[in-house]
C-alpha cells in the first residue's frame, strides 16, 4: 500500500460510516409511540367527527394510522394525531419530512409555536396521499398561518407541536405515517 492509501483509507472508512449510519429520523413509530403521540378530534369543542389512532407494523415498517370520519356538522371538521415537542427544534431546520400513504385524500400538517396562543391558531401545510408510500417534504414557507396576527411562516426554533390532520370537509380519512423528520 502506498502512502496515499494509508492517508485516504481512514477518511474513506469514516465517510462511508457516516453515509451508511445516517442519523435516525425524529420519529419512526417503533418504540412506545403512545407515549409521544395523542389523538384529538373536534369533539373537544362540540364537533361530531370520529376516528382513532393506532400503531401498526407491516414488513418491518412501524407506522401510525389515523382513520375515521370527518364531519363539518356542529362547527366541527377535524381528527388528528399530534406530538408535543419536549425540546425545541434547531433554528436551522428548514422544514418537515414525512413518509406517508393514504386513501388519496388531501391531508394537512399543523404546527403550533410559542406564538399560537389560542386553540384555533396554527400553521398549516397540505399534501396529497396515494396508496403507495411517498416522501413528502414541506418547507416552513409552505405553512400558512390560520390567523392574521401570526407571523407569515413558523420559526423552527419556536415550534412546540406537530400534528397530522384530516381537516375541513366531510370525508373518510385513512392515513399512515411511518416517518416524521426535520430537514
Phi and psi in degrees as GROMACS dihedral restraints (atoms count N, CA, C in turn):
[ dihedral_restraints ]
;  ai    aj    ak    al  type     phi  dphi    fc
    3     4     5     6     1   -82.4    20    10
    4     5     6     7     1   175.4    20    10
    6     7     8     9     1   -59.8    20    10
    7     8     9    10     1   -41.2    20    10
    9    10    11    12     1   -63.0    20    10
   10    11    12    13     1   -37.2    20    10
   12    13    14    15     1   -62.1    20    10
   13    14    15    16     1   -38.6    20    10
   15    16    17    18     1   -66.7    20    10
   16    17    18    19     1   -34.0    20    10
   18    19    20    21     1   -78.0    20    10
   19    20    21    22     1   -42.8    20    10
   21    22    23    24     1   -79.8    20    10
   22    23    24    25     1   -29.1    20    10
   24    25    26    27     1   -56.1    20    10
   25    26    27    28     1   -49.5    20    10
   27    28    29    30     1   -62.9    20    10
   28    29    30    31     1   -35.4    20    10
   30    31    32    33     1   -66.5    20    10
   31    32    33    34     1   -40.1    20    10
   33    34    35    36     1   -66.2    20    10
   34    35    36    37     1   -40.2    20    10
   36    37    38    39     1   -63.9    20    10
   37    38    39    40     1   -46.8    20    10
   39    40    41    42     1   -63.9    20    10
   40    41    42    43     1   -43.1    20    10
   42    43    44    45     1   -63.2    20    10
   43    44    45    46     1   -42.9    20    10
   45    46    47    48     1   -65.2    20    10
   46    47    48    49     1   -39.5    20    10
   48    49    50    51     1   -63.0    20    10
   49    50    51    52     1   -40.3    20    10
   51    52    53    54     1   -64.3    20    10
   52    53    54    55     1   -36.9    20    10
   54    55    56    57     1   -73.0    20    10
   55    56    57    58     1   -38.9    20    10
   57    58    59    60     1   -74.0    20    10
   58    59    60    61     1   -39.9    20    10
   60    61    62    63     1  -104.7    20    10
   61    62    63    64     1    59.0    20    10
   63    64    65    66     1   -61.9    20    10
   64    65    66    67     1   152.8    20    10
   66    67    68    69     1   -58.6    20    10
   67    68    69    70     1   139.0    20    10
   69    70    71    72     1   -65.4    20    10
   70    71    72    73     1   147.5    20    10
   72    73    74    75     1   -60.1    20    10
   73    74    75    76     1   159.0    20    10
   75    76    77    78     1   -53.6    20    10
   76    77    78    79     1   -42.5    20    10
   78    79    80    81     1  -143.0    20    10
   79    80    81    82     1   130.9    20    10
   81    82    83    84     1  -125.5    20    10
   82    83    84    85     1     3.6    20    10
   84    85    86    87     1    61.5    20    10
   85    86    87    88     1    23.7    20    10
   87    88    89    90     1  -101.0    20    10
   88    89    90    91     1   -17.8    20    10
   90    91    92    93     1  -126.7    20    10
   91    92    93    94     1   106.6    20    10
   93    94    95    96     1    47.4    20    10
   94    95    96    97     1    51.9    20    10
   96    97    98    99     1   -64.5    20    10
   97    98    99   100     1   -21.5    20    10
   99   100   101   102     1   -63.2    20    10
  100   101   102   103     1   -18.9    20    10
  102   103   104   105     1   -80.9    20    10
  103   104   105   106     1   -14.8    20    10
  105   106   107   108     1  -115.9    20    10
  106   107   108   109     1   -26.1    20    10
  108   109   110   111     1  -115.4    20    10
  109   110   111   112     1   141.7    20    10
  111   112   113   114     1  -132.4    20    10
  112   113   114   115     1   149.6    20    10
  114   115   116   117     1   -90.6    20    10
  115   116   117   118     1   137.4    20    10
  117   118   119   120     1  -139.7    20    10
  118   119   120   121     1   139.1    20    10
  120   121   122   123     1  -130.4    20    10
  121   122   123   124     1   169.0    20    10
  123   124   125   126     1   -66.4    20    10
  124   125   126   127     1    -7.7    20    10
  126   127   128   129     1   -61.6    20    10
  127   128   129   130     1   -20.6    20    10
  129   130   131   132     1   -66.5    20    10
  130   131   132   133     1   -14.6    20    10
  132   133   134   135     1  -129.3    20    10
  133   134   135   136     1    23.3    20    10
  135   136   137   138     1    98.6    20    10
  136   137   138   139     1    -3.7    20    10
  138   139   140   141     1   -71.9    20    10
  139   140   141   142     1   173.3    20    10
  141   142   143   144     1  -123.9    20    10
  142   143   144   145     1    15.1    20    10
  144   145   146   147     1   -65.3    20    10
  145   146   147   148     1   152.2    20    10
  147   148   149   150     1  -138.9    20    10
  148   149   150   151     1   150.8    20    10
  150   151   152   153     1   179.1    20    10
  151   152   153   154     1  -169.6    20    10
  153   154   155   156     1  -156.8    20    10
  154   155   156   157     1   155.1    20    10
  156   157   158   159     1  -111.8    20    10
  157   158   159   160     1   128.6    20    10
  159   160   161   162     1  -131.8    20    10
  160   161   162   163     1   160.0    20    10
  162   163   164   165     1  -117.9    20    10
  163   164   165   166     1   124.4    20    10
  165   166   167   168     1  -123.7    20    10
  166   167   168   169     1   166.5    20    10
  168   169   170   171     1  -136.3    20    10
  169   170   171   172     1   143.6    20    10
  171   172   173   174     1  -160.4    20    10
  172   173   174   175     1   127.1    20    10
  174   175   176   177     1    48.6    20    10
  175   176   177   178     1    49.5    20    10
  177   178   179   180     1    67.3    20    10
  178   179   180   181     1     4.7    20    10
  180   181   182   183     1   -98.9    20    10
  181   182   183   184     1   132.5    20    10
  183   184   185   186     1  -105.2    20    10
  184   185   186   187     1   146.0    20    10
  186   187   188   189     1  -157.3    20    10
  187   188   189   190     1   161.2    20    10
  189   190   191   192     1   -97.0    20    10
  190   191   192   193     1   139.3    20    10
  192   193   194   195     1  -121.8    20    10
  193   194   195   196     1   123.8    20    10
  195   196   197   198     1  -106.9    20    10
  196   197   198   199     1   121.0    20    10
  198   199   200   201     1  -140.0    20    10
  199   200   201   202     1   145.7    20    10
  201   202   203   204     1   162.5    20    10
  202   203   204   205     1  -162.7    20    10
  204   205   206   207     1  -122.7    20    10
  205   206   207   208     1   124.3    20    10
  207   208   209   210     1   -96.5    20    10
  208   209   210   211     1   128.8    20    10
  210   211   212   213     1  -128.2    20    10
  211   212   213   214     1   134.1    20    10
  213   214   215   216     1   -88.9    20    10
  214   215   216   217     1     1.0    20    10
  216   217   218   219     1   -61.6    20    10
  217   218   219   220     1   149.1    20    10
  219   220   221   222     1    59.4    20    10
  220   221   222   223     1    37.3    20    10
  222   223   224   225     1    62.1    20    10
  223   224   225   226     1    28.2    20    10
  225   226   227   228     1   -97.8    20    10
  226   227   228   229     1  -159.6    20    10
  228   229   230   231     1   140.4    20    10
  229   230   231   232     1    29.3    20    10
  231   232   233   234     1  -158.3    20    10
  232   233   234   235     1   151.6    20    10
  234   235   236   237     1  -133.9    20    10
  235   236   237   238     1   148.2    20    10
  237   238   239   240     1  -156.4    20    10
  238   239   240   241     1   164.4    20    10
  240   241   242   243     1  -127.9    20    10
  241   242   243   244     1   140.9    20    10
  243   244   245   246     1  -140.5    20    10
  244   245   246   247     1   160.7    20    10
  246   247   248   249     1  -126.4    20    10
  247   248   249   250     1   125.0    20    10
  249   250   251   252     1   -88.7    20    10
  250   251   252   253     1   120.6    20    10
  252   253   254   255     1   -72.7    20    10
  253   254   255   256     1   128.9    20    10
  255   256   257   258     1   -78.6    20    10
  256   257   258   259     1   -31.4    20    10
  258   259   260   261     1  -129.4    20    10
  259   260   261   262     1   149.8    20    10
  261   262   263   264     1   -66.6    20    10
  262   263   264   265     1   152.4    20    10
  264   265   266   267     1   -72.5    20    10
  265   266   267   268     1   160.1    20    10
  267   268   269   270     1   -62.7    20    10
  268   269   270   271     1   138.1    20    10
  270   271   272   273     1   -62.3    20    10
  271   272   273   274     1   -20.1    20    10
  273   274   275   276     1   -84.6    20    10
  274   275   276   277     1    -5.1    20    10
  276   277   278   279     1   -62.1    20    10
  277   278   279   280     1   132.6    20    10
  279   280   281   282     1  -100.2    20    10
  280   281   282   283     1   -11.4    20    10
  282   283   284   285     1   171.8    20    10
  283   284   285   286     1  -168.6    20    10
  285   286   287   288     1  -119.2    20    10
  286   287   288   289     1   141.1    20    10
  288   289   290   291     1  -122.3    20    10
  289   290   291   292     1   132.6    20    10
  291   292   293   294     1  -126.4    20    10
  292   293   294   295     1   149.9    20    10
  294   295   296   297     1  -113.3    20    10
  295   296   297   298     1   116.6    20    10
  297   298   299   300     1  -136.4    20    10
  298   299   300   301     1   160.1    20    10
  300   301   302   303     1  -147.6    20    10
  301   302   303   304     1   158.5    20    10
  303   304   305   306     1  -166.0    20    10
  304   305   306   307     1  -161.0    20    10
  306   307   308   309     1   -99.7    20    10
  307   308   309   310     1    21.4    20    10
  309   310   311   312     1    86.7    20    10
  310   311   312   313     1     0.0    20    10
  312   313   314   315     1   -83.0    20    10
  313   314   315   316     1   165.2    20    10
  315   316   317   318     1   -87.4    20    10
  316   317   318   319     1   133.8    20    10
  318   319   320   321     1  -124.7    20    10
  319   320   321   322     1   175.3    20    10
  321   322   323   324     1  -135.4    20    10
  322   323   324   325     1   157.0    20    10
  324   325   326   327     1  -114.3    20    10
  325   326   327   328     1   130.6    20    10
  327   328   329   330     1  -111.2    20    10
  328   329   330   331     1   130.6    20    10
  330   331   332   333     1  -118.4    20    10
  331   332   333   334     1   143.4    20    10
  333   334   335   336     1  -116.3    20    10
  334   335   336   337     1   147.6    20    10
  336   337   338   339     1  -123.9    20    10
  337   338   339   340     1   179.9    20    10
  339   340   341   342     1   -63.1    20    10
  340   341   342   343     1   -20.9    20    10
  342   343   344   345     1   -89.6    20    10
  343   344   345   346     1    -6.9    20    10
  345   346   347   348     1   -95.4    20    10
  346   347   348   349     1    82.4    20    10
  348   349   350   351     1   -83.0    20    10
  349   350   351   352     1   -31.1    20    10
  351   352   353   354     1   -91.1    20    10
  352   353   354   355     1   150.0    20    10
  354   355   356   357     1   -56.7    20    10
  355   356   357   358     1   -28.3    20    10
  357   358   359   360     1   -95.3    20    10
  358   359   360   361     1    12.9    20    10
  360   361   362   363     1  -100.1    20    10
  361   362   363   364     1   129.8    20    10
  363   364   365   366     1  -168.3    20    10
  364   365   366   367     1   171.9    20    10
  366   367   368   369     1  -111.5    20    10
  367   368   369   370     1   139.2    20    10
  369   370   371   372     1  -130.0    20    10
  370   371   372   373     1   135.9    20    10
  372   373   374   375     1  -131.6    20    10
  373   374   375   376     1   141.6    20    10
  375   376   377   378     1  -108.2    20    10
  376   377   378   379     1   157.4    20    10
  378   379   380   381     1  -153.5    20    10
  379   380   381   382     1   158.2    20    10
  381   382   383   384     1  -102.7    20    10
  382   383   384   385     1   156.0    20    10
  384   385   386   387     1  -118.1    20    10
  385   386   387   388     1   159.4    20    10
  387   388   389   390     1  -132.6    20    10
  388   389   390   391     1   175.5    20    10
  390   391   392   393     1   -72.3    20    10
  391   392   393   394     1   -14.0    20    10
  393   394   395   396     1  -101.1    20    10
  394   395   396   397     1   150.2    20    10
  396   397   398   399     1   -60.6    20    10
  397   398   399   400     1   131.7    20    10
  399   400   401   402     1  -137.4    20    10
  400   401   402   403     1   142.9    20    10
  402   403   404   405     1   -90.3    20    10
  403   404   405   406     1   130.1    20    10
  405   406   407   408     1  -114.2    20    10
  406   407   408   409     1   128.6    20    10
  408   409   410   411     1  -117.3    20    10
  409   410   411   412     1   122.5    20    10
  411   412   413   414     1  -120.9    20    10
  412   413   414   415     1   102.9    20    10
  414   415   416   417     1   -68.3    20    10
  415   416   417   418     1   156.4    20    10
  417   418   419   420     1   -57.3    20    10
  418   419   420   421     1   -28.2    20    10
  420   421   422   423     1   -66.6    20    10
  421   422   423   424     1   -16.4    20    10
  423   424   425   426     1   -80.0    20    10
  424   425   426   427     1   -13.6    20    10
  426   427   428   429     1   -88.1    20    10
  427   428   429   430     1   125.5    20    10
  429   430   431   432     1  -107.1    20    10
  430   431   432   433     1   140.7    20    10
  432   433   434   435     1   -72.5    20    10
  433   434   435   436     1   147.3    20    10
  435   436   437   438     1   -83.9    20    10
  436   437   438   439     1   -10.8    20    10
  438   439   440   441     1  -142.0    20    10
  439   440   441   442     1   149.6    20    10
  441   442   443   444     1   -69.4    20    10
  442   443   444   445     1   -16.9    20    10
  444   445   446   447     1   -77.0    20    10
  445   446   447   448     1   -12.7    20    10
  447   448   449   450     1   -87.7    20    10
  448   449   450   451     1   157.0    20    10
  450   451   452   453     1   -56.0    20    10
  451   452   453   454     1   163.3    20    10
  453   454   455   456     1   -65.3    20    10
  454   455   456   457     1   -39.4    20    10
  456   457   458   459     1  -135.3    20    10
  457   458   459   460     1   152.4    20    10
  459   460   461   462     1   -70.5    20    10
  460   461   462   463     1   145.9    20    10
  462   463   464   465     1   -89.8    20    10
  463   464   465   466     1   122.8    20    10
  465   466   467   468     1   -51.8    20    10
  466   467   468   469     1   -44.9    20    10
  468   469   470   471     1   -69.3    20    10
  469   470   471   472     1    -8.6    20    10
  471   472   473   474     1  -109.1    20    10
  472   473   474   475     1     1.5    20    10
  474   475   476   477     1   -70.8    20    10
  475   476   477   478     1   131.5    20    10
  477   478   479   480     1  -117.3    20    10
  478   479   480   481     1   -12.7    20    10
  480   481   482   483     1  -155.7    20    10
  481   482   483   484     1   155.0    20    10
  483   484   485   486     1  -130.4    20    10
  484   485   486   487     1   130.8    20    10
  486   487   488   489     1  -131.7    20    10
  487   488   489   490     1   140.9    20    10
  489   490   491   492     1  -100.3    20    10
  490   491   492   493     1   126.3    20    10
  492   493   494   495     1  -131.8    20    10
  493   494   495   496     1   134.2    20    10
  495   496   497   498     1   -97.1    20    10
  496   497   498   499     1   123.3    20    10
  498   499   500   501     1  -151.1    20    10
  499   500   501   502     1   147.4    20    10
  501   502   503   504     1    87.9    20    10
  502   503   504   505     1    -9.7    20    10
  504   505   506   507     1  -155.1    20    10
  505   506   507   508     1   158.6    20    10
  507   508   509   510     1   -71.4    20    10
  508   509   510   511     1   121.6    20    10
  510   511   512   513     1  -170.3    20    10
  511   512   513   514     1   164.6    20    10
  513   514   515   516     1   -89.8    20    10
  514   515   516   517     1   133.1    20    10
  516   517   518   519     1  -111.5    20    10
  517   518   519   520     1   139.6    20    10
  519   520   521   522     1  -158.8    20    10
  520   521   522   523     1   107.0    20    10
  522   523   524   525     1  -135.8    20    10
  523   524   525   526     1   135.3    20    10
  525   526   527   528     1  -110.2    20    10
  526   527   528   529     1   138.3    20    10
  528   529   530   531     1  -129.4    20    10
  529   530   531   532     1   120.2    20    10
  531   532   533   534     1  -103.5    20    10
  532   533   534   535     1   -17.3    20    10
  534   535   536   537     1  -146.2    20    10
  535   536   537   538     1   142.9    20    10
  537   538   539   540     1  -131.3    20    10
  538   539   540   541     1   131.0    20    10
  540   541   542   543     1  -152.0    20    10
  541   542   543   544     1   168.7    20    10
  543   544   545   546     1  -118.3    20    10
  544   545   546   547     1   145.8    20    10
